[in-house]
Amino acid sequence: MPRGSSPKRERQYEHIKESAEDRGESTRRAKEIAARTVNKERARSGESRTASRTSTEDVSSARRGGRRSRTGAEGPTYDQLYQEARKRGVKGRSGMDKQQLKRSLGY
């Protein structure tokens, strides 16, 4: 963690790192995920000196977690399911909704 980071960010970093390790990520990858997430949150809340446009204007890390992951709160997105169906050659995929795609792929 950067010098001067708040105790809240320290706890957030540890929590994210432990969660990533519990999901099976390597220690190195877990640290990277935690650092990137905390740095983005610091930028969004104005706690960092510099911030990229995507850090401040993109979807927050907390909201994005379930939307872009395969196993998050909402599972895979429609686009992820559609791409998987395309890769597997599922017939009629263009007319299917999310639930139908899930069923056809066995999710």
Secondary structure as the mmCIF struct_conf table of DSSP 4:
data_model
#
loop_
_struct_conf.conf_type_id
_struct_conf.id
_struct_conf.beg_label_comp_id
_struct_conf.beg_label_asym_id
_struct_conf.beg_label_seq_id
_struct_conf.end_label_comp_id
_struct_conf.end_label_asym_id
_struct_conf.end_label_seq_id
TURN_TY1_P TURN_TY1_P1 ARG A 3 GLY A 4
HELX_RH_AL_P HELX_RH_AL_P1 PRO A 7 ASP A 22
TURN_TY1_P TURN_TY1_P2 ARG A 23 GLY A 24
HELX_RH_AL_P HELX_RH_AL_P2 THR A 27 ARG A 44
TURN_TY1_P TURN_TY1_P3 SER A 45 GLY A 46
BEND BEND1 SER A 48 ARG A 49
HELX_RH_AL_P HELX_RH_AL_P3 ARG A 53 GLU A 57
BEND BEND2 ASP A 58 ASP A 58
HELX_LH_PP_P HELX_LH_PP_P1 VAL A 59 SER A 60
HELX_RH_AL_P HELX_RH_AL_P4 SER A 61 ARG A 68
BEND BEND3 SER A 69 GLY A 72
TURN_TY1_P TURN_TY1_P4 ALA A 73 GLU A 74
BEND BEND4 PRO A 76 PRO A 76
HELX_RH_AL_P HELX_RH_AL_P5 TYR A 78 ARG A 88
TURN_TY1_P TURN_TY1_P5 GLY A 89 GLY A 89
TURN_TY1_P TURN_TY1_P6 LYS A 91 GLY A 92
HELX_RH_3T_P HELX_RH_3T_P1 ARG A 93 GLY A 95
HELX_RH_AL_P HELX_RH_AL_P6 LYS A 98 LEU A 105
TURN_TY1_P TURN_TY1_P7 GLY A 106 GLY A 106
#
